[in-house]
Structure formats: structure tokens, C-alpha cells
Amino acid sequence: MNMEIIKRNPLIIGIAIIFAMYILGDVISGVSLLLPSFLLAGIVVGFMVNEDMKTGAINGAVLGLISSIIVNAILIVMMYLQGYGDYFVSMILFYVIYLVIEIVIGAVGGVLGSLIQAETLEDVEPDSP
């Protein structure tokens, strides 16, 4: 029995959600939607995985890890280009803490998504012959 724990398609869709909300929120409007986008993408990934809570949490954490590394690297580069190179060490420390928070929020979103999926499956009754 070969079961993959990490599902690629939900992760790709979740990363696309995070980047779409990042571009629409931070870059265009100036309002930070980064943490809510991690929660929303985690819920979507947990829902799409369609398995137990452990798999939803693992996929949400992987989503949080990949997306937060990319997003925080973009934020560090943007801050460096704006002239905050002297504060590079403090920026790195701040974004490491932010990375951990984003991973936890992604995992929580994955658990919530898998719980929502479990509830929607319980409400459906099988057809009686």
C-alpha cells in the first residue's frame, strides 16, 4: 500500500493562493493579508487532501514552510533594496520568528480544513436501494 503523505497539487494551489493574496494585499493595496492568507491556504489544502487530521496538518505545515521561505526571502530583499541593509541581522531574526508563526498557522489551517472535510462527509447519507 503506497500512500503519499505530502500531496503536490493541493500544495501548489495553496502556494498560488498565498502569492495571489500577497500581491493583491501587500504590493497593490498596502494592507498586509499575509497571515490570513496562510490560514486560508492551509484550510484549502487540508480540505483538498481529503484524509485524516495528521495528513492535513503535515500538508499545512509543508505549505507554511515553503511559502514562508519564499515570501520572507522576498520581504528581506525588498527591505535590503530600500536601504535597511544596516539592520540585516535584526531583519533575519524577525523573519525567522515570522517563519515559525507562518508554519504554525499553515498547520492549524490544514487541521481545520481536514475537520471541515470530515464534517461535510458525515452529513452526506448514502443512498438506500
N, C-alpha and C positions, 0 to 999 in steps of 0.2 A: 504494500500500500504506500504509494508515493504521494505525500501531501506537502505542498509548499506552504510554509507559514507566511512568507512575505509575498504578497500579491503585487505584481507590477502595474497592471492597468489602473487600479484604484489609487496607487501612489502617484502615477503620472497625472491623473485627473486632480488629485489633491494639491500637487505642486503647482499645477496650472491655476487652480483657484487662488492659492496664496499669492502668486505673482500677479494675477489679474487684479486682486484687491489691493495689493501693494502699489501697483502702478496707478490704479484709479484713486486710491486713498492718499498715499504719501506724496507721490510725484505730482499728480494733477491738482488735487484739491488742497493738499497740505494737512489733511486730517489723518491721523495715524489709525489705520484699521488693521494693524499687524497682528496683535494678539487675538482679536475676534476672528480674523481670517484663519489663524491656526486652529481655533476651536471649531469653526465651521468646516474647514477642510478635514479635520480629524473625525467629525461626525459623519461626513460624506464617505470617508474611507472606511470607517467602522461599519457603516450601513452597507457599503458595496462589497465588503469582504464576505458577508453572509455566513459567518461561522460564530464561534464562541467568543466570550469576552477577552480571553487571553490573546487570541489572534488579532482581535480588534485593537487591543492595547499595544501589541507589538508593532502592528502596521502603523498605528497612530504615532508611536514613538519614532519609528524609522522615518515617517513623513516629517515629523518635527525636526529630527536630526538633519536630514538632507536639506530641507527648506531653510532651516535657521542658519546653517553654514553658508549657504549661498546668499541669503538676504543679509546676514551680518557682514559678510565679506563686501557686499555692495555698499552697505552703510559705512564701513570703515574706509573704503576707497573714497566715497563721497566726502566724508569728513576730512580725510587727508588732503584731498584736492581743494577743499575750501580753506585750507591754511591752518588746520588744527594738528599739524604734524608734531608739535612740541608735546602734545598731550596724548601721544600714541599709546603709551603704556596704560594710562588710565582708561583710554577707549577700549583697549583689548580686555582689560579686567571687567569693565562694564558690560561688554558684549558677550563675555563668557558667562556671566550671570544671566544675561538675557537669553543666551543659548539654552541654558538649563531650564529656564522658565518656559521657553517655547517647546522644548521636548516634552515637558510635563503636561502642558496644555494640549499638545497633539495626542498624547497617550490618553488623557481624560476624554478628549473628543472621540477617540477610537472606541473607548469603552461605552460612551453614551450612544454612539452610532450602532454598536452591536446590540445594546439593550433596546434601542428603538426597533431594530430589525427583528429581534426576538419577540417583542410585543406585537408587531404587525403580523408575524407568523402565527402567534397564538390566537389572534382574533379571527383568522380565516378558518372556517369549518370545512371539513372535507365533504364532498357531495355524497349523499346517500343513494344507493342504487334502488 
